[in-house]
Amino acid sequence: MRVGLVAIVVGVFWVVSDLPLSGAVNLVLIWAGPLLAYPAVWLGRLVLDRHRSASWTTWTTAGVQLCMGLALGVPLVRAIASQSGWPGMVVPVPSVVGLAMVLLTGVATLATVANLALRGLGAPFFIKLSGRLATDWMYAWTRNPMVLATLGLLLSLGAWFRSALFIIWVGIVFAPALLFFVRVFEERELELRFGESYLAYRSRTPFLLPRRPHPPEPHPT
């Protein structure tokens, strides 16, 4: 099932990236497309709260993640492909500095993917649900290192493009929709799958901004 979902999203990305859209249609897709994430997440959360069985959770998660992949991924592809023609203030960042930022945040993003694969036996979004709760390495500092690294990568791309409007789009359109999904749907889904172990992890680990992990409490003798 998940292989099929990945194929659908990749196929849509491939088609959308080459569509000869008018400037107005392209801007509507980029700026309004992420808004579709909100009703999808809200409906998914309602289903999770009403049907808490493992099968319902799996199917609901797959559907919501597919919607998120399309609602955020398609506008992102179009934004990256067309940002060179956007008007607005130029960010005064030297190209070499912007490229260095992209490389650094890109490596960090790949590291979070590897962290999830090795410690959580999972992959981003709908590729594969984590088989166990990832709580160490980068996940000991923040519950969402992949989200943090991805947003850093996109902001770095904006600096490399020298596009203030792209950075604004990431900050006020893309990031809020992604964080809404994580906070409202994904955290609830993890709670249903992992129970008390996730609640304990959530209570000691910040949502997004990293914090040095607390040392384990000594066991009473």
C-alpha positions as CSV (number, residue, x, y, z in Angstrom):
1,M,0.0,0.0,0.0
2,R,2.7,2.5,1.0
3,V,4.7,1.8,-2.1
4,G,1.7,2.7,-4.1
5,L,1.2,6.0,-2.2
6,V,4.9,6.9,-2.7
7,A,4.5,6.2,-6.5
8,I,1.3,8.4,-6.6
9,V,3.0,11.4,-4.9
10,V,6.2,11.0,-7.0
11,G,4.1,10.9,-10.2
12,V,2.2,13.9,-9.2
13,F,5.4,15.8,-8.4
14,W,6.8,14.9,-11.8
15,V,3.8,16.1,-13.7
16,V,3.2,19.3,-11.6
17,S,6.8,20.4,-11.8
18,D,6.6,20.7,-15.6
19,L,3.0,22.0,-16.0
20,P,2.9,25.3,-18.0
21,L,0.8,27.2,-15.5
22,S,0.1,30.9,-15.8
23,G,1.7,33.2,-13.2
24,A,-1.6,33.7,-11.4
25,V,-2.5,30.0,-11.2
26,N,1.0,29.2,-10.1
27,L,0.8,31.7,-7.3
28,V,-2.6,30.5,-6.1
29,L,-1.3,26.9,-6.1
30,I,1.8,27.9,-4.1
31,W,0.1,30.2,-1.5
32,A,-3.3,28.5,-1.2
33,G,-2.4,24.8,-1.7
34,P,-0.9,24.3,1.9
35,L,-4.3,25.5,3.3
36,L,-5.7,22.1,2.2
37,A,-3.6,20.5,4.9
38,Y,-5.7,21.9,7.7
39,P,-9.1,20.2,6.9
40,A,-7.2,16.9,6.0
41,V,-5.5,16.9,9.4
42,W,-8.7,17.9,11.3
43,L,-10.7,15.1,9.7
44,G,-7.9,12.6,10.3
45,R,-7.8,13.6,14.0
46,L,-11.5,13.1,14.3
47,V,-11.2,9.6,12.8
48,L,-8.3,8.8,15.2
49,D,-10.2,9.8,18.2
50,R,-13.3,7.9,17.2
51,H,-11.7,4.7,15.9
52,R,-8.7,3.7,17.9
53,S,-8.0,0.3,16.5
54,A,-4.6,-0.5,14.9
55,S,-6.1,-1.0,11.5
56,W,-8.0,2.3,11.6
57,T,-4.9,4.1,12.8
58,T,-2.8,2.7,10.0
59,W,-5.2,3.5,7.2
60,T,-6.1,6.9,8.6
61,T,-2.4,7.8,8.9
62,A,-1.7,6.7,5.4
63,G,-4.5,8.8,4.0
64,V,-3.6,11.9,6.0
65,Q,0.1,11.6,5.1
66,L,-0.8,11.3,1.4
67,C,-2.9,14.4,1.7
68,M,0.0,16.2,3.4
69,G,2.4,15.1,0.8
70,L,0.3,16.6,-1.9
71,A,-0.9,19.7,-0.1
72,L,2.7,20.7,0.9
73,G,4.8,18.9,-1.6
74,V,3.2,20.2,-4.8
75,P,3.3,23.8,-3.7
76,L,6.9,23.3,-2.6
77,V,7.9,21.9,-5.9
78,R,6.3,24.8,-7.7
79,A,7.8,27.4,-5.4
80,I,11.3,26.1,-5.9
81,A,10.8,25.8,-9.6
82,S,9.4,29.3,-10.1
83,Q,11.0,31.4,-7.2
84,S,13.5,33.0,-9.6
85,G,10.6,35.0,-11.2
86,W,9.1,36.2,-7.9
87,P,9.2,39.9,-7.1
88,G,10.4,41.3,-3.8
89,M,13.4,42.2,-1.8
90,V,16.7,40.4,-2.4
91,V,18.3,38.9,0.6
92,P,21.9,40.1,0.7
93,V,23.5,36.7,1.3
94,P,26.6,35.8,-0.8
95,S,26.0,32.7,-2.9
96,V,28.8,30.7,-1.3
97,V,27.3,31.4,2.2
98,G,23.8,30.3,1.0
99,L,25.2,27.2,-0.6
100,A,27.1,26.3,2.6
101,M,23.9,26.7,4.6
102,V,22.0,24.5,2.2
103,L,24.7,21.8,2.4
104,L,24.8,22.0,6.2
105,T,21.1,21.8,6.7
106,G,20.8,19.1,4.0
107,V,23.3,16.9,5.8
108,A,21.4,17.5,9.1
109,T,18.1,16.5,7.3
110,L,19.7,13.3,6.0
111,A,21.0,12.6,9.5
112,T,17.5,12.8,11.0
113,V,16.3,10.3,8.3
114,A,19.1,7.9,9.2
115,N,18.3,8.4,12.9
116,L,14.7,7.5,12.4
117,A,15.6,4.5,10.2
118,L,18.2,3.1,12.6
119,R,16.5,3.8,15.9
120,G,12.8,3.9,15.0
121,L,12.8,1.4,12.0
122,G,10.8,3.9,10.0
123,A,11.0,6.4,7.1
124,P,9.6,9.9,6.6
125,F,5.9,10.4,6.0
126,F,4.0,7.6,4.3
127,I,7.1,5.6,3.2
128,K,7.1,3.5,6.4
129,L,5.6,4.0,9.8
130,S,8.2,3.7,12.6
131,G,8.3,0.2,14.2
132,R,9.5,1.5,17.5
133,L,9.7,4.8,19.3
134,A,12.9,6.8,18.4
135,T,14.0,8.6,21.6
136,D,17.8,8.9,21.4
137,W,20.5,10.6,19.4
138,M,18.9,13.6,17.7
139,Y,15.5,12.6,19.0
140,A,16.7,13.0,22.6
141,W,17.2,16.8,22.0
142,T,13.8,17.4,20.2
143,R,10.8,15.3,19.3
144,N,10.9,16.6,15.8
145,P,14.4,16.9,14.5
146,M,13.4,16.0,11.0
147,V,10.9,18.9,10.9
148,L,13.4,21.3,12.4
149,A,16.1,20.3,9.9
150,T,13.7,20.4,6.9
151,L,12.5,23.9,7.8
152,G,16.2,24.9,8.2
153,L,16.9,23.5,4.8
154,L,14.1,25.4,3.2
155,L,15.1,28.7,4.8
156,S,18.7,28.0,3.7
157,L,17.4,27.5,0.1
158,G,15.7,30.9,0.4
159,A,19.0,32.5,1.5
160,W,20.8,30.7,-1.5
161,F,18.1,31.9,-3.9
162,R,18.4,35.4,-2.2
163,S,14.6,35.5,-2.2
164,A,12.9,37.2,0.8
165,L,9.5,36.2,-0.6
166,F,10.5,32.5,-0.6
167,I,11.6,32.8,3.0
168,I,8.4,34.6,4.0
169,W,6.4,31.8,2.2
170,V,8.2,29.1,4.2
171,G,7.7,31.0,7.4
172,I,4.0,32.0,7.2
173,V,2.5,29.3,4.8
174,F,4.5,26.1,4.7
175,A,5.8,25.9,8.3
176,P,2.5,26.5,10.1
177,A,0.8,23.8,8.0
178,L,3.5,21.3,8.7
179,L,3.6,22.1,12.4
180,F,-0.2,21.8,12.6
181,F,0.0,18.3,11.1
182,V,2.7,17.3,13.6
183,R,1.0,18.8,16.6
184,V,-2.6,17.8,15.9
185,F,-2.4,14.5,14.1
186,E,1.1,12.9,14.3
187,E,1.5,13.3,18.0
188,R,-2.0,11.7,18.6
189,E,-1.1,8.9,16.2
190,L,2.1,8.2,18.1
191,E,0.3,8.3,21.4
192,L,-2.2,5.7,20.2
193,R,0.5,3.4,18.8
194,F,3.1,3.7,21.6
195,G,1.0,4.6,24.7
196,E,2.7,5.5,27.9
197,S,6.2,5.2,26.5
198,Y,5.4,8.1,24.1
199,L,3.7,10.2,26.8
200,A,6.8,9.8,29.0
201,Y,9.0,10.8,26.1
202,R,6.8,13.8,25.2
203,S,6.9,15.0,28.8
204,R,10.7,15.2,28.9
205,T,11.6,16.3,25.3
206,P,10.7,19.6,23.7
207,F,8.5,19.8,20.7
208,L,10.8,21.5,18.3
209,L,13.6,23.7,19.6
210,P,16.4,21.5,20.9
211,R,17.3,21.2,24.5
212,R,20.1,19.2,26.1
213,P,18.7,15.9,27.2
214,H,18.2,15.4,30.9
215,P,20.4,12.7,32.5
216,P,18.5,9.6,33.4
217,E,17.2,9.6,37.0
218,P,18.9,7.2,39.3
219,H,16.9,4.1,40.2
220,P,16.0,4.0,43.9
221,T,17.9,1.4,45.9
